[in-house]
Amino acid sequence: MVFENKKAHIWHLVFDDVNNQINISKKQQFLEPVLTVGTIKKLNEYFRESLVIELSWEDSIKFNLDEDNFKTPVKISYLKLLKKYFSKKIRLFIK
């Protein structure tokens, strides 16, 4: 989401607490980045838990590299998102 880091962060990490391992896949860019580093820092206090994985380990970390997930995503257009947003606002206003 941060346009200064578009090429810097290339992996998507999810912690699987059932198998106690990290699942790693290639990052998929569904939206073109729109936020600056300064903006994301301000949002950090509200969304840190969903933006950052913090782990503690002693000897090693189990991980799974998901190579099947290396496909090009279909990007979501901003126009479509704006249309959905205003459509919802209009429907709520009419109610």
C-alpha positions in Angstrom: 0.0 0.0 0.0 3.0 2.3 0.4 4.3 3.5 -2.9 7.9 4.1 -1.7 8.2 0.4 -0.8 6.6 -1.1 -3.9 9.7 -3.1 -4.9 11.2 -3.5 -1.4 8.6 -5.9 0.1 8.2 -8.9 -2.1 6.9 -11.6 0.3 3.6 -12.2 2.0 4.0 -13.9 5.4 1.2 -15.6 7.4 1.7 -17.3 10.7 -0.1 -20.7 10.8 -0.7 -21.2 14.5 -2.2 -24.7 14.0 1.0 -26.0 12.5 3.2 -23.5 14.3 5.0 -22.3 11.1 5.2 -19.3 8.8 3.7 -19.7 5.3 5.6 -17.6 2.8 4.3 -16.6 -0.6 5.1 -14.0 -3.2 3.5 -10.7 -2.5 0.4 -10.0 -4.7 -0.3 -6.4 -5.5 -4.0 -6.1 -5.8 -4.1 -2.3 -5.6 -1.5 0.2 -6.8 0.1 1.8 -3.7 -1.4 5.1 -2.6 0.0 5.8 0.9 3.2 7.5 1.8 5.6 6.2 4.5 4.5 9.1 6.8 0.8 8.1 6.4 1.4 4.5 7.1 3.4 5.4 10.2 0.3 7.4 11.5 -2.0 4.4 10.8 0.5 2.0 12.4 -0.9 2.5 15.9 -4.3 1.4 14.8 -3.4 -1.4 12.3 0.0 -2.6 13.5 -1.4 -6.0 14.5 -2.6 -6.7 10.9 0.5 -5.1 9.2 3.3 -6.6 11.2 4.2 -10.1 12.4 6.2 -10.2 15.6 7.6 -13.6 16.6 10.0 -14.9 19.2 11.9 -18.1 18.7 14.8 -19.9 20.3 16.4 -22.4 17.9 14.7 -22.3 14.5 11.6 -21.2 12.7 9.5 -23.7 10.7 8.3 -22.2 7.4 6.6 -23.3 4.2 7.5 -21.6 0.9 4.2 -21.7 -1.1 5.4 -21.8 -4.7 2.0 -22.6 -6.0 0.8 -19.1 -5.0 3.2 -17.4 -7.4 0.6 -16.1 -9.9 -0.2 -12.7 -11.2 -3.2 -11.2 -9.4 -6.1 -9.4 -11.1 -5.8 -5.8 -10.0 -8.7 -3.9 -8.5 -9.5 -0.6 -10.2 -9.9 2.5 -8.1 -12.9 3.5 -10.2 -14.6 0.3 -9.3 -13.9 0.9 -5.6 -15.2 4.5 -5.8 -18.3 3.3 -7.6 -19.0 0.7 -4.9 -18.4 3.3 -2.1 -20.8 5.9 -3.6 -23.4 3.3 -4.5 -23.4 2.2 -0.8 -23.7 5.8 0.4 -26.6 6.5 -1.9 -28.4 3.4 -0.9 -28.0 4.2 2.8 -29.1 7.8 2.2 -32.3 6.6 0.4 -33.2 4.3 3.3 
